[in-house]
């Protein structure tokens, strides 16, 4: 009914290959964008901005970066948090050395540094695969966090060893630091995430995305049909690390406001990996769904007892929360091992043929 | 679309919570950590804080007749959760108690914009003592630099430190690095050699590498800035390597009874500097027993209630309660605002007489805060583990203000500059 595709004829190859061959998809996306750009900013409280909207967007972006590498190009990585750290520290150094720099430009440039580091650590992928490659990226994880701790220049010789985001202005408005308004930060994050998402969708649908998928599905076959594996793998590492680095810079500059080296340790890598896996590897939408489940749901669950006036101690809520979210993750992975994105894909298929399934 | 309705629902919940009407109460939330890797040390502190406030509510009907809503928001010591709790509570809270150096670092710049006092008793950033720069931050009654200075003084009393070697075993984390600038300065002034030995967060439980280094370096003393699992790890390792326990001194967060009960009599001689001391026959404990424990409201147990950490929790809540009381008397309103509480915390005067009235004589040294001095520099006592419990082994030690103050002013100015524009207090001068 809602998703009836009857009557939507494709009369050219271009129409058939369009981003949204089904009109309803475009409408749905339009509604979501309207929510994100207009309705949420008008209705959300500061709490919602700081604990739901901004972190969900940033985690989605980080997971999207990882998804390019792991979901599309098939290279398993456990070093995501370290590459986020490279982005964050690069951004910090840029804005402290050049305070006149536009913060958004600094954030977008900081991805370049993590892309470089990502390519360097991606070189072993030419020789090793699968779990062995995961161990190589794990080495990046340990080494980079160690570097963030020991190289005092990175945190400007601060006694506490942490980086603190200064107040940064763009066009006369504070966009980063304690003086910045949450709504402004939300719009900056939303704009960058929207831009990156568009970039990712188009990259993965294009020539580069197809070579990545071929590499993922069977690298020997890909090589035989003339795909340069080195180019394919290293571009995947570069693009992935770039996006992850930008997410890392956003993570510290638009949300956390301060960071110590161990923030970028393995737990963060795993968190991003879980988002990508539960959302669905090899999908863009999945990153958002995964982030909503893993980042957003616990926050909402935490507020529920108080909202309904149930007297439960907050440590009890925390324990319940861990159990509920854990159970949900297992539940979703059992009913759909390919992630939430696949679940949505199936629902959509069913909706298209509803109410007359074959 | 399901997820978006969920998000929208969350937005509504958040909006409603922000504007909910408040009954007459003093909302003083605590960002507790009863879960996670540091829960063992958190629970006694949280219980102490909570029991004191419950006692005030039961005995006096709150402070100035207004009950205290001492709600806990669970962080699990995670910075992310801590910021979530801060955002959740800041709308109507009169104070924020962040309870971790990581959360303090994140929240500190925000409180200066949101104008909420941040109460971090005995932790956080040492330069917070400079009340002109850190208008909203309080680390009463003593800072980490005070602790380092007092420990060095205590060691000096045993003999000159000239040419001696002190190993500084610390958590490789903002918290552990905090006393480094002062120790470096003291080592230059007093002529002792300081060897920093960092313990990574992943190595807390297994410190064999660090203790091997200690054995090789043969320091005269080991000073420890440890927390959570690191303390028990270091103490068991020291016993194992037969390091003389009387030359092993920890900061106040490294003086948890449960960590030493593991080694028992083997740990005798271990010392910890502290600004709080459990006085088991203090009238305040009798009141807590009568109004909270016997009413079945306490989450603590008799063994825990004899420990240093539980009693420190009591002192922390006392500081907050005294701040609220001072603010009420100053403004004449029973229901005070965050700005009023700042005045209250800036005008604390905890004298011996006041401690006697509170029934807490000997539990904390007397101290006084001012607009320019947000720490109070109470000084502290050296406690020693006698094999079963901690006992006082020194008179009141006072930190060397002449060394600390210039450093505080310097670092505070640096912080303000890095965070420009940073609102500083114009009204108080250095002397007052």
Interface residues (C-beta under 8 A of the other chain):
Chain A: X28 X32 X35 X40 X43 X44 X45 X46 X47 X48 X50 X51 X52 X53 X55 X56 X149 X159 X160 X161 X162 X164 X166 X167 X177 X178 X179 X256 X257 X258 X260 X262 X263 X265 X288 X289 X292 X293 X296 X297 X299 X300 X302 X303 X304 X306 X307 X313 X314 X315 X317 X318 X319
Chain B: X1 X3 X4 X6 X7 X8 X9 X10 X11 X12 X13 X14 X15 X16 X17 X18 X32 X34 X35 X71 X72 X73 X74 X76 X79 X80 X83 X84 X87 X88 X91 X101 X102 X105 X106 X109 X110 X112 X113 X125 X172 X173 X174 X177 X178 X180 X181 X200 X201 X411 X418 X419 X420 X421
